[in-house]
Amino acid sequence: MAVEAETSQNAAAGVKRGGAVIGILSAISLSHLLNDTIQSLVPAIYPVLKDGFHLDFGQIGLITLAFNLTASLLQPAVGLYTDKHPQPFSLAVGMGVTLSGVVLLSMAHSFGMIVLAVSLIGTGSAIFHPESSRVARMASGGRHGFAQSFFQVGGNVGSSLGPLLAAFIVLPYGQPSLAWFSLIALTGIIVLTRVGFWYRNEGRRPKAAAVSLAAGVEAIFSRGTVARAIGILIVLIFSKYFYMAAMGSYYTFFIIEKFGVSVRDAQLYLFVFLGAVALGTFVGGPMGDRFGRKYVIWFSILGVLPFTLILPHVNLFWTVVSSVAIGIILASAFSSILVYAQELMPGKVGTISGLFFGFAFGMGGLGAAVLGQLADHTSIRFVFNLCSFLPLLGILAAFLPNTRRKTPVVVKDQ
């Protein structure tokens, strides 16, 4: 009875702090928007870099690989460290590293400098994502899927802005105009410094004596079951992000080659796809809270298959329509995958966030490099035909254990 009373008191306190929680979620989502706007400029300016530095598709893939591998290798380590030693102001530090990468990219005069610049941007991203995901969970009030989607949608909106900014600023004014985007990073540093103060103060509060998520999950699932489930989720991340690598890095080239559109128009079509990704991200988390994360994951990966199969074979109008459907459906998975994994391994929010964000970045980078080399030896159309079968791996989601009925309510998560 004492535990139940304390849990009720903590829940009431959480309601009273609801405005502040929404404010923090908004701030961390805005920061994600700013961070991913900068990230999305890298693939968005590929046509500019390709022409200006006479790069081939293999080198374009290596640029993406440098960015994504930097992020993927560092993120699990950052998450593991901050699970034990929270670093509230590391978010602002990470944005500062991103700022240095943007400035260097604006003045790069060689392929090596480009690779170094995008590696710095990747490092900043590696520092940002695990701790920002933890902040979103801390501010969730128990609605973990909603909070992750709220956080993620900021990043996806930012990703969709990159092609627009490239089309209307970088293309007309050239590579040096990238220096203006340092203002975005500076804004992020200011916002994240304020979030850091909230994070530090929240971390000093006494932890609630509410029902332990660890007890609820570990009593039901064995280590072997958890390991198999994490393995399946990693395969699904591979499927999702290899396909996203094809769309993010080579969709503009596919549209230009097949339909003869201008570079500017191709950037606008990429913006439409990335906007659909943002919408799908926002929908996926709340649906997981309501209907169960396993079913959202299953539908998101396997359900996109009809659209990926037809995209390489239809006219421009239906290509754009298919890309919108692909963006909405495929993007709805990640928030549910992340929260599902956090429920399987309670108390490891940073580690899980770092692992899955890192693996997603790594698969995106590896996919871009492999697909770029493949495009050089075959064609962009062949790459899109091959990648269209990747969502078949979504059938593995049927073997995930169902956590919906088994996870107790947690009043406060840190």
Disulfide bonds with the S-S distance in Angstrom:
none
